[in-house]
């Protein structure tokens, strides 16, 4: 009988421990159920829990701030997914204290964060490099000759995207060009150059040989949400063009008898 009572007691104790552990696991799985005094920055909220708490009228001050993925300069954000919906991780602050993280759906991200998302999208878009045209054509030029360089690509380019449920137009405007002449020299100008005879960007090579040319285009950005006004993006973006070969040769005078 003593053995039976011991087994029953052990069984009851085991059941109590299992119940306590299950209760603890349940409490830790929901940031709401653990009580305000136990909240900490390791807590992961569901967006429904956060929304319910923030709108409950409990006298607490709730704030969410989008997380930065690049060490604090908020131009790269950390993507997340909850319930099949894409979003971005935010820190949850209760009365100024960090009490966890929440995955905020894209369509709930506020206007301030929209500007940051636009900056990220401006960087992500594959803006085109500029075609480099050389005169004389054919991949050859002469020593001590004013070789002409220009690009016909100088128009603004607009891409339409949808961010946080809003229609956004992002425009890249070429503002400067860096021509790399391949001999260790380059020039940066706001001019795209011009075809002959309206010479603008020229270079005279001092010796024969083969060089690799390049053209980098720097874009300034603008965006417009819906049919609103155009707003400047605070950063520029430089796109490097592909290398282009050029041979520098020397012309020798030759007597031709007719």
Backbone as CSV, one residue per row, in Angstrom:
resi,resn,N_x,N_y,N_z,CA_x,CA_y,CA_z,C_x,C_y,C_z
1,UNK,0.833,-1.197,0.000,0.000,0.000,0.000,0.871,1.252,0.000
2,UNK,1.942,1.229,0.810,2.862,2.373,0.853,3.476,2.629,-0.518
3,UNK,3.801,1.533,-1.208,4.379,1.669,-2.547,3.377,2.288,-3.497
4,UNK,2.083,1.849,-3.379,1.039,2.381,-4.248,0.832,3.867,-3.996
5,UNK,0.800,4.246,-2.680,0.640,5.656,-2.364,1.811,6.464,-2.925
6,UNK,2.997,5.878,-2.855,4.180,6.585,-3.397,4.080,6.786,-4.896
7,UNK,3.589,5.732,-5.602,3.438,5.842,-7.047,2.391,6.881,-7.418
8,UNK,1.280,6.892,-6.650,0.226,7.875,-6.912,0.752,9.288,-6.685
9,UNK,1.505,9.462,-5.569,2.067,10.784,-5.269,3.031,11.227,-6.354
10,UNK,3.844,10.281,-6.809,4.805,10.620,-7.870,4.095,10.998,-9.154
11,UNK,2.987,10.246,-9.442,2.222,10.544,-10.647,1.593,11.928,-10.569
12,UNK,1.044,12.264,-9.378,0.440,13.586,-9.202,1.479,14.683,-9.344
13,UNK,2.667,14.460,-8.730,3.747,15.458,-8.821,4.185,15.667,-10.260
14,UNK,4.271,14.552,-11.013,4.650,14.660,-12.423,3.621,15.464,-13.202
15,UNK,2.330,15.202,-12.926,1.272,15.921,-13.627,1.321,17.408,-13.321
16,UNK,1.601,17.742,-12.039,1.691,19.144,-11.647,2.848,19.828,-12.358
17,UNK,4.008,19.132,-12.409,5.176,19.708,-13.082,4.900,19.935,-14.564
18,UNK,4.252,18.940,-15.207,3.924,19.078,-16.626,2.994,20.255,-16.835
19,UNK,1.994,20.383,-15.932,1.052,21.492,-16.048,1.748,22.830,-15.873
20,UNK,2.674,22.901,-14.895,3.403,24.142,-14.669,4.262,24.511,-15.863
21,UNK,4.962,23.493,-16.401,5.812,23.751,-17.569,4.973,24.193,-18.755
22,UNK,3.805,23.540,-18.956,2.934,23.926,-20.064,2.427,25.334,-19.863
23,UNK,2.078,25.661,-18.603,1.608,27.008,-18.304,2.686,28.032,-18.566
24,UNK,3.924,27.689,-18.155,5.052,28.611,-18.385,5.305,28.799,-19.873
25,UNK,5.254,27.673,-20.644,5.491,27.772,-22.085,4.429,28.636,-22.744
26,UNK,3.148,28.444,-22.272,2.075,29.253,-22.833,2.278,30.722,-22.521
27,UNK,2.699,31.006,-21.285,2.920,32.396,-20.888,4.026,33.027,-21.694
28,UNK,5.109,32.251,-21.924,6.238,32.818,-22.640,5.959,32.965,-24.133
29,UNK,4.953,32.219,-24.636,4.671,32.300,-26.064,3.854,33.530,-26.418
30,UNK,3.210,34.141,-25.426,2.419,35.335,-25.675,2.942,36.478,-24.826
31,UNK,3.271,37.586,-25.464,3.832,38.712,-24.726,2.796,39.368,-23.824
32,UNK,1.521,39.155,-24.117,0.477,39.769,-23.310,0.293,39.028,-21.992
33,UNK,0.412,37.689,-22.016,0.028,36.901,-20.851,1.065,36.891,-19.736
34,UNK,2.296,37.336,-20.021,3.323,37.243,-18.981,3.238,38.381,-17.968
35,UNK,2.430,39.403,-18.247,2.331,40.532,-17.309,3.351,41.595,-17.635
36,UNK,2.966,42.869,-17.426,3.831,43.986,-17.824,5.189,43.941,-17.122
37,UNK,5.214,43.524,-15.846,6.473,43.565,-15.112,7.494,42.566,-15.645
38,UNK,7.058,41.596,-16.453,7.984,40.586,-16.966,8.361,40.816,-18.427
39,UNK,7.812,41.829,-19.033,8.125,42.083,-20.441,9.584,42.485,-20.599
40,UNK,10.214,42.008,-21.667,11.595,42.399,-21.960,11.799,42.393,-23.465
41,UNK,12.995,42.797,-23.843,13.284,42.970,-25.269,13.377,41.662,-26.024
42,UNK,13.349,40.513,-25.330,13.401,39.225,-26.012,12.017,38.730,-26.408
43,UNK,10.987,39.449,-26.023,9.619,39.025,-26.289,9.277,39.266,-27.761
44,UNK,8.656,38.291,-28.403,8.231,38.433,-29.791,6.712,38.505,-29.831
45,UNK,6.219,39.653,-30.258,4.783,39.889,-30.304,4.194,39.420,-31.622
46,UNK,2.933,39.024,-31.578,2.179,38.954,-32.821,1.642,40.355,-33.074
47,UNK,1.383,40.665,-34.329,0.884,42.006,-34.621,-0.503,42.210,-34.014
48,UNK,-1.296,41.143,-33.942,-2.625,41.242,-33.330,-2.510,41.576,-31.850
49,UNK,-1.548,40.922,-31.137,-1.346,41.210,-29.718,-0.919,42.661,-29.513
50,UNK,0.025,43.110,-30.347,0.484,44.490,-30.203,-0.657,45.467,-30.458
51,UNK,-1.417,45.239,-31.532,-2.509,46.149,-31.877,-3.545,46.211,-30.767
52,UNK,-3.861,45.030,-30.178,-4.851,44.994,-29.102,-4.356,45.752,-27.877
53,UNK,-3.082,45.576,-27.537,-2.527,46.241,-26.365,-2.417,47.746,-26.586
54,UNK,-1.954,48.146,-27.775,-1.735,49.565,-28.050,-3.046,50.348,-28.104
55,UNK,-4.141,49.662,-28.434,-5.428,50.354,-28.546,-6.363,50.049,-27.386
56,UNK,-5.843,49.456,-26.302,-6.690,49.006,-25.202,-7.100,50.119,-24.251
57,UNK,-6.452,51.290,-24.340,-6.775,52.383,-23.429,-6.353,52.096,-22.002
58,UNK,-5.237,51.351,-21.850,-4.782,50.962,-20.505,-3.921,52.026,-19.835
59,UNK,-3.775,53.183,-20.467,-2.970,54.247,-19.878,-1.493,54.136,-20.193
60,UNK,-1.089,53.067,-20.885,0.315,52.881,-21.248,0.602,53.610,-22.567
61,UNK,1.875,53.961,-22.769,2.291,54.607,-24.021,3.014,53.579,-24.883
62,UNK,2.429,53.287,-26.046,2.977,52.267,-26.946,3.540,52.937,-28.197
63,UNK,4.727,52.508,-28.605,5.360,53.030,-29.819,6.077,51.877,-30.500
64,UNK,6.051,51.840,-31.837,6.889,50.899,-32.576,7.834,51.685,-33.474
65,UNK,9.056,51.201,-33.576,10.074,51.843,-34.407,10.686,50.791,-35.313
66,UNK,10.726,51.076,-36.613,11.249,50.103,-37.564,12.715,49.825,-37.284
67,UNK,13.103,48.562,-37.379,14.485,48.174,-37.099,15.364,48.430,-38.313
68,UNK,16.617,48.753,-38.051,17.590,48.984,-39.108,18.514,47.777,-39.214
69,UNK,18.809,47.391,-40.445,19.664,46.236,-40.649,21.096,46.577,-40.944
70,UNK,21.480,47.861,-40.827,22.851,48.236,-41.178,23.507,49.059,-40.078
71,UNK,23.179,48.758,-38.835,23.894,49.370,-37.735,23.381,50.722,-37.297
72,UNK,22.159,51.093,-37.698,21.591,52.304,-37.142,21.281,53.400,-38.135
73,UNK,21.927,53.390,-39.313,21.568,54.368,-40.336,20.405,53.757,-41.103
74,UNK,19.211,54.241,-40.831,18.015,53.498,-41.214,17.729,53.580,-42.704
75,UNK,18.470,52.857,-43.489,18.199,52.781,-44.908,18.021,51.348,-45.377
76,UNK,18.366,50.410,-44.533,18.146,48.999,-44.832,17.335,48.397,-43.697
77,UNK,16.187,47.821,-44.007,15.302,47.302,-42.983,15.261,45.777,-43.027
78,UNK,14.823,45.176,-41.911,14.833,43.727,-41.764,13.443,43.195,-42.103
79,UNK,13.370,42.387,-43.155,12.092,41.853,-43.592,11.654,40.697,-42.703
80,UNK,10.337,40.492,-42.627,9.789,39.400,-41.835,8.498,38.926,-42.491
81,UNK,7.930,37.870,-41.931,6.670,37.349,-42.445,5.881,36.773,-41.286
82,UNK,4.610,37.105,-41.228,3.735,36.580,-40.177,2.399,36.220,-40.802
83,UNK,2.018,34.959,-40.626,0.751,34.516,-41.189,0.684,34.634,-42.692
84,UNK,1.831,34.490,-43.358,1.876,34.592,-44.810,1.939,36.005,-45.343
85,UNK,1.928,37.010,-44.450,1.978,38.411,-44.876,3.386,38.964,-44.686
86,UNK,3.926,39.605,-45.720,5.264,40.191,-45.634,5.216,41.470,-44.826
87,UNK,6.307,41.744,-44.117,6.375,42.961,-43.323,7.796,43.294,-42.950
88,UNK,7.946,44.135,-41.918,9.262,44.563,-41.461,9.288,44.538,-39.934
89,UNK,10.403,44.069,-39.378,10.539,43.992,-37.929,10.591,45.383,-37.321
90,UNK,9.850,45.553,-36.230,9.839,46.790,-35.454,10.149,46.467,-33.993
91,UNK,10.782,47.419,-33.316,10.936,47.334,-31.862,9.669,47.878,-31.219
92,UNK,9.214,47.180,-30.163,8.038,47.616,-29.410,8.509,48.313,-28.135
93,UNK,8.048,49.538,-27.913,8.403,50.295,-26.711,7.145,50.528,-25.875
94,UNK,7.248,50.172,-24.592,6.184,50.415,-23.621,6.694,51.442,-22.624
95,UNK,6.087,52.635,-22.616,6.519,53.714,-21.729,8.018,53.981,-21.859
96,UNK,8.520,53.896,-23.106,9.919,54.200,-23.365,10.868,53.031,-23.205
97,UNK,10.374,51.856,-22.782,11.229,50.682,-22.586,11.015,49.680,-23.717
98,UNK,12.121,49.138,-24.227,12.052,48.131,-25.281,11.503,46.835,-24.708
99,UNK,10.329,46.410,-25.186,9.681,45.224,-24.632,9.489,44.135,-25.681
100,UNK,10.251,44.182,-26.755,10.177,43.090,-27.712,10.137,43.549,-29.145
101,UNK,9.837,42.600,-30.020,9.806,42.840,-31.459,8.444,42.431,-32.010
102,UNK,8.044,43.080,-33.095,6.798,42.723,-33.755,6.980,42.866,-35.262
103,UNK,6.400,41.932,-36.001,6.437,41.970,-37.461,5.246,42.790,-37.938
104,UNK,5.515,44.005,-38.412,4.449,44.908,-38.856,4.228,44.711,-40.358
105,UNK,3.003,44.387,-40.776,2.731,44.197,-42.208,3.079,45.428,-43.013
106,UNK,3.445,45.213,-44.283,3.843,46.328,-45.149,2.778,47.413,-45.222
107,UNK,1.502,47.002,-45.301,0.453,48.002,-45.473,0.137,48.762,-44.196
108,UNK,0.851,48.447,-43.102,0.658,49.180,-41.852,1.829,50.107,-41.544
109,UNK,2.861,50.041,-42.366,4.040,50.865,-42.129,3.677,52.332,-42.344
110,UNK,4.097,53.201,-41.418,3.647,54.596,-41.480,4.418,55.406,-42.513
111,UNK,3.993,56.642,-42.695,4.520,57.488,-43.755,6.010,57.741,-43.604
112,UNK,6.498,57.898,-42.375,7.922,58.134,-42.169,8.724,56.949,-42.678
113,UNK,8.252,55.754,-42.379,8.967,54.566,-42.829,8.839,54.358,-44.335
114,UNK,7.761,54.861,-44.929,7.608,54.785,-46.379,8.793,55.458,-47.068
115,UNK,9.208,56.619,-46.560,10.354,57.316,-47.153,11.605,56.458,-47.088
116,UNK,11.777,55.715,-45.991,12.940,54.844,-45.863,12.840,53.663,-46.825
117,UNK,11.639,53.128,-46.993,11.447,52.027,-47.933,11.719,52.490,-49.367
118,UNK,11.341,53.731,-49.670,11.592,54.276,-51.006,13.094,54.397,-51.245
119,UNK,13.836,54.849,-50.238,15.288,54.942,-50.377,15.885,53.566,-50.645
120,UNK,15.408,52.554,-49.917,15.903,51.195,-50.141,15.569,50.728,-51.552
121,UNK,14.358,51.048,-52.028,13.955,50.626,-53.366,14.764,51.368,-54.430
122,UNK,15.059,52.647,-54.191,15.896,53.420,-55.114,17.252,52.743,-55.287
123,UNK,17.793,52.211,-54.190,19.072,51.517,-54.260,18.951,50.159,-54.933
124,UNK,17.810,49.501,-54.772,17.635,48.148,-55.297,17.415,48.118,-56.799
125,UNK,16.739,49.118,-57.325,16.385,49.116,-58.745,17.650,49.122,-59.595
126,UNK,17.643,48.320,-60.651,18.808,48.232,-61.538,18.745,49.364,-62.567
127,UNK,19.162,50.552,-62.141,19.190,51.688,-63.068,20.244,51.421,-64.145
128,UNK,20.001,51.819,-65.378,20.907,51.453,-66.477,22.209,52.245,-66.465
129,UNK,23.252,51.609,-66.973,24.473,52.373,-67.217,24.301,53.143,-68.522
130,UNK,25.225,54.042,-68.802,25.115,54.901,-69.979,26.019,54.389,-71.096
131,UNK,25.502,54.430,-72.305,26.301,54.030,-73.463,27.405,55.053,-73.704
132,UNK,28.620,54.578,-73.926,29.744,55.462,-74.215,30.043,55.428,-75.709
133,UNK,30.012,56.599,-76.332,30.301,56.718,-77.765,31.639,57.441,-77.926
134,UNK,32.502,56.896,-78.786,33.833,57.466,-79.023,33.937,57.876,-80.492
135,UNK,34.482,59.055,-80.731,34.766,59.535,-82.087,36.229,59.943,-82.187
136,UNK,36.975,59.385,-83.176,36.514,58.586,-84.306,36.034,57.192,-83.895
137,UNK,35.123,56.621,-84.680,34.597,55.296,-84.358,35.559,54.194,-84.789
138,UNK,35.173,52.952,-84.494,35.970,51.820,-84.952,36.957,51.294,-83.930
139,UNK,37.000,51.868,-82.739,37.875,51.347,-81.695,39.309,51.804,-81.781
140,UNK,39.594,52.828,-82.633,40.951,53.352,-82.753,40.914,54.874,-82.775
141,UNK,42.012,55.475,-82.251,42.190,56.918,-82.343,43.671,57.214,-82.502
142,UNK,44.017,58.479,-82.646,45.397,58.863,-82.909,46.034,59.522,-81.690
143,UNK,47.345,59.392,-81.603,48.122,60.112,-80.595,47.995,61.618,-80.851
144,UNK,47.922,62.393,-79.765,47.850,63.853,-79.824,46.651,64.365,-80.630
145,UNK,45.617,63.571,-80.659,44.394,63.953,-81.366,43.275,64.097,-80.337
146,UNK,42.464,65.152,-80.473,41.372,65.368,-79.526,40.246,64.367,-79.790
147,UNK,40.337,63.239,-79.103,39.304,62.204,-79.227,38.043,62.665,-78.498
148,UNK,36.912,62.455,-79.126,35.642,62.948,-78.583,34.872,61.835,-77.868
149,UNK,34.258,62.174,-76.735,33.486,61.215,-75.942,32.127,61.827,-75.606
150,UNK,31.085,60.986,-75.664,29.765,61.455,-75.224,28.852,60.252,-74.988
151,UNK,27.718,60.513,-74.368,26.682,59.494,-74.200,25.344,60.067,-74.634
152,UNK,24.548,59.292,-75.344,23.207,59.766,-75.716,22.192,59.545,-74.589
153,UNK,22.625,58.914,-73.489,21.702,58.569,-72.400,21.754,59.640,-71.309
154,UNK,20.852,60.595,-71.383,20.846,61.660,-70.377,19.434,62.049,-69.949
155,UNK,18.452,61.206,-70.274,17.070,61.497,-69.879,16.773,60.871,-68.519
156,UNK,15.831,61.474,-67.787,15.388,60.905,-66.511,14.637,59.596,-66.756
157,UNK,14.735,58.688,-65.793,14.102,57.372,-65.904,13.176,57.192,-64.703
158,UNK,11.952,56.744,-64.963,10.973,56.576,-63.887,10.549,55.126,-63.785
159,UNK,10.507,54.623,-62.561,10.023,53.271,-62.281,8.856,53.381,-61.315
160,UNK,7.783,52.632,-61.575,6.621,52.604,-60.694,6.654,51.347,-59.839
161,UNK,6.464,51.518,-58.536,6.471,50.398,-57.599,5.300,50.569,-56.637
162,UNK,5.007,49.504,-55.893,4.005,49.556,-54.835,4.700,49.246,-53.522
163,UNK,4.630,50.179,-52.570,5.268,50.020,-51.271,4.253,50.296,-50.177
164,UNK,4.146,49.348,-49.248,3.204,49.491,-48.131,1.805,49.831,-48.626
165,UNK,1.425,49.205,-49.748,0.096,49.401,-50.283,-0.114,50.703,-51.020
166,UNK,0.965,51.466,-51.245,0.841,52.758,-51.927,1.546,52.713,-53.282
167,UNK,0.976,53.419,-54.248,1.598,53.525,-55.569,2.655,54.620,-55.516
168,UNK,3.890,54.254,-55.850,5.014,55.183,-55.736,5.778,55.211,-57.062
169,UNK,6.052,56.405,-57.551,6.917,56.587,-58.718,8.287,57.038,-58.221
170,UNK,9.332,56.342,-58.666,10.705,56.694,-58.303,11.437,57.092,-59.581
171,UNK,12.033,58.271,-59.557,12.673,58.806,-60.759,14.162,58.999,-60.517
172,UNK,14.971,58.514,-61.448,16.424,58.697,-61.396,16.822,59.711,-62.460
173,UNK,17.498,60.777,-62.048,17.874,61.860,-62.944,19.402,61.912,-63.044
174,UNK,19.981,61.702,-64.240,21.440,61.806,-64.365,21.911,63.219,-64.030
175,UNK,22.844,63.314,-63.091,23.335,64.636,-62.693,24.802,64.846,-63.013
176,UNK,25.567,63.771,-63.127,26.976,63.921,-63.493,27.488,62.639,-64.122
177,UNK,28.556,62.799,-64.873,29.179,61.679,-65.581,30.680,61.715,-65.317
178,UNK,31.258,60.546,-65.081,32.711,60.445,-64.946,33.238,59.619,-66.101
179,UNK,34.005,60.261,-66.972,34.610,59.598,-68.131,36.008,59.121,-67.728
180,UNK,36.241,57.830,-67.821,37.551,57.239,-67.538,38.234,56.961,-68.877
181,UNK,39.384,57.606,-69.099,40.052,57.531,-70.401,41.009,56.353,-70.522
182,UNK,41.238,55.634,-69.450,42.036,54.410,-69.531,43.530,54.592,-69.401
183,UNK,43.995,55.834,-69.368,45.431,56.094,-69.240,45.756,56.669,-67.858
184,UNK,44.865,56.438,-66.907,45.068,56.957,-65.558,44.417,58.297,-65.314
185,UNK,43.770,58.854,-66.329,43.101,60.142,-66.172,41.593,59.971,-66.358
186,UNK,40.859,60.909,-65.801,39.402,60.914,-65.937,38.901,62.332,-65.742
187,UNK,37.649,62.544,-66.078,37.030,63.838,-65.837,35.574,63.628,-65.447
188,UNK,35.109,64.438,-64.491,33.719,64.385,-64.046,33.035,65.682,-64.445
189,UNK,31.901,65.559,-65.091,31.203,66.725,-65.602,29.699,66.497,-65.537
190,UNK,28.938,67.586,-65.481,27.487,67.455,-65.527,26.982,67.372,-66.962
191,UNK,27.907,67.413,-67.920,27.548,67.323,-69.329,27.693,65.882,-69.823
192,UNK,26.748,65.400,-70.627,26.893,64.064,-71.211,27.795,64.062,-72.433
193,UNK,28.380,65.228,-72.750,29.164,65.343,-73.973,28.257,65.575,-75.169
194,UNK,28.854,65.658,-76.337,28.069,65.923,-77.550,28.797,65.335,-78.751
195,UNK,28.044,64.917,-79.777,28.683,64.383,-80.986,29.342,65.482,-81.809
196,UNK,30.295,65.086,-82.627,30.976,66.003,-83.550,29.938,66.669,-84.452
197,UNK,30.031,67.968,-84.659,31.176,68.854,-84.388,31.064,69.608,-83.058
198,UNK,29.986,69.393,-82.305,29.812,70.125,-81.038,30.589,69.418,-79.930
199,UNK,31.893,69.543,-79.952,32.751,68.837,-79.004,32.621,69.431,-77.611
200,UNK,32.562,68.552,-76.612,32.425,69.011,-75.229,33.390,68.266,-74.319
201,UNK,33.398,66.937,-74.412,34.307,66.120,-73.602,35.312,65.466,-74.542
202,UNK,36.560,65.941,-74.500,37.605,65.396,-75.374,38.842,65.061,-74.550
203,UNK,39.707,64.234,-75.140,40.954,63.864,-74.473,41.989,63.529,-75.533
204,UNK,43.228,64.026,-75.337,44.340,63.748,-76.254,45.302,62.775,-75.571
205,UNK,45.528,61.623,-76.184,46.454,60.622,-75.645,47.882,60.962,-76.045
206,UNK,48.823,60.731,-75.121,50.215,61.129,-75.329,51.081,60.023,-75.913
207,UNK,50.603,58.806,-75.869,51.408,57.684,-76.378,50.496,56.622,-76.964
208,UNK,51.076,55.761,-77.779,50.320,54.673,-78.392,50.082,53.567,-77.369
209,UNK,49.148,52.693,-77.709,48.861,51.566,-76.829,47.378,51.244,-76.804
210,UNK,47.025,50.326,-75.914,45.625,49.933,-75.766,45.147,50.305,-74.365
211,UNK,43.950,50.856,-74.293,43.376,51.270,-73.014,41.950,50.730,-72.913
212,UNK,41.423,50.768,-71.694,40.028,50.387,-71.460,39.281,51.603,-70.920
213,UNK,38.279,52.012,-71.642,37.497,53.185,-71.277,36.366,52.801,-70.324
214,UNK,35.836,53.797,-69.628,34.691,53.565,-68.759,33.884,54.835,-68.597
215,UNK,32.607,54.668,-68.264,31.733,55.810,-68.023,30.818,55.494,-66.845
216,UNK,30.934,56.284,-65.763,30.072,56.135,-64.592,29.017,57.238,-64.605
217,UNK,27.788,56.852,-64.302,26.678,57.807,-64.271,26.172,57.947,-62.847
218,UNK,26.086,59.175,-62.367,25.544,59.438,-61.028,24.122,59.972,-61.162
219,UNK,23.210,59.280,-60.479,21.798,59.648,-60.514,21.380,60.309,-59.202
220,UNK,20.605,61.361,-59.313,19.858,61.882,-58.165,18.466,61.275,-58.227
221,UNK,17.851,61.086,-57.050,16.554,60.438,-57.016,15.438,61.362,-56.574
222,UNK,14.244,61.071,-57.049,13.026,61.752,-56.624,11.927,60.702,-56.514
223,UNK,10.922,60.970,-55.689,9.790,60.054,-55.622,8.494,60.841,-55.473
224,UNK,7.416,60.176,-55.859,6.085,60.754,-55.730,5.125,59.657,-55.294
225,UNK,4.403,59.899,-54.215,3.425,58.940,-53.714,2.070,59.282,-54.318
226,UNK,1.503,58.344,-55.075,0.233,58.618,-55.745,0.380,59.758,-56.721
227,UNK,-0.506,60.747,-56.602,-0.453,61.926,-57.473,0.109,63.138,-56.738
228,UNK,0.885,62.874,-55.679,1.449,63.963,-54.889,2.610,64.646,-55.585
229,UNK,3.240,65.570,-54.871,4.379,66.308,-55.409,5.629,65.431,-55.412
230,UNK,6.555,65.773,-56.294,7.841,65.098,-56.320,8.672,65.550,-55.125
231,UNK,9.317,64.578,-54.472,10.145,64.842,-53.293,11.544,64.302,-53.571
232,UNK,12.563,65.078,-53.224,13.946,64.651,-53.464,14.349,63.534,-52.517
233,UNK,15.068,62.548,-53.043,15.691,61.513,-52.228,17.042,62.049,-51.767
234,UNK,17.385,61.787,-50.518,18.541,62.450,-49.912,19.882,61.905,-50.384
235,UNK,19.899,60.803,-51.106,21.166,60.220,-51.545,21.215,60.125,-53.064
236,UNK,22.433,60.043,-53.590,22.637,59.786,-55.008,23.131,58.353,-55.193
237,UNK,23.107,57.911,-56.436,23.511,56.542,-56.750,24.355,56.573,-58.010
238,UNK,25.512,55.916,-57.978,26.404,55.892,-59.137,26.420,54.502,-59.757
239,UNK,26.203,54.456,-61.073,26.198,53.198,-61.822,27.405,53.187,-62.740
240,UNK,28.263,52.176,-62.587,29.465,52.063,-63.419,29.133,51.344,-64.718
241,UNK,29.666,51.864,-65.811,29.461,51.222,-67.103,30.491,50.134,-67.359
242,UNK,30.224,49.327,-68.364,31.173,48.272,-68.741,32.404,48.870,-69.413
243,UNK,33.543,48.175,-69.272,34.770,48.621,-69.917,34.669,48.524,-71.429
244,UNK,35.330,49.447,-72.093,35.283,49.487,-73.554,36.703,49.683,-74.085
245,UNK,37.180,48.815,-74.994,38.558,48.920,-75.465,38.754,50.039,-76.483
246,UNK,39.943,50.618,-76.436,40.327,51.638,-77.422,41.820,51.498,-77.679
247,UNK,42.204,51.537,-78.961,43.621,51.467,-79.340,44.071,52.833,-79.836
248,UNK,45.216,53.271,-79.313,45.788,54.554,-79.743,46.952,54.256,-80.680
249,UNK,46.876,54.797,-81.871,47.913,54.521,-82.877,48.519,55.839,-83.330
250,UNK,49.644,55.710,-84.043,50.335,56.890,-84.554,50.238,56.907,-86.062
251,UNK,49.898,58.046,-86.635,49.789,58.182,-88.091,51.110,58.681,-88.637
252,UNK,51.613,58.004,-89.627,52.875,58.399,-90.247,52.611,58.975,-91.639
253,UNK,53.298,60.101,-91.985,53.113,60.663,-93.338,53.721,59.732,-94.375
254,UNK,53.053,59.589,-95.475,53.552,58.700,-96.529,53.322,59.363,-97.894
255,UNK,54.396,59.379,-98.714,54.289,59.949,-100.053,53.618,58.960,-100.967
256,UNK,52.605,59.429,-101.634,51.875,58.571,-102.594,52.028,59.190,-103.968
257,UNK,52.569,58.423,-104.912,52.772,58.888,-106.287,51.607,58.421,-107.116
258,UNK,50.982,59.331,-107.774,49.829,58.992,-108.616,50.270,58.960,-110.076
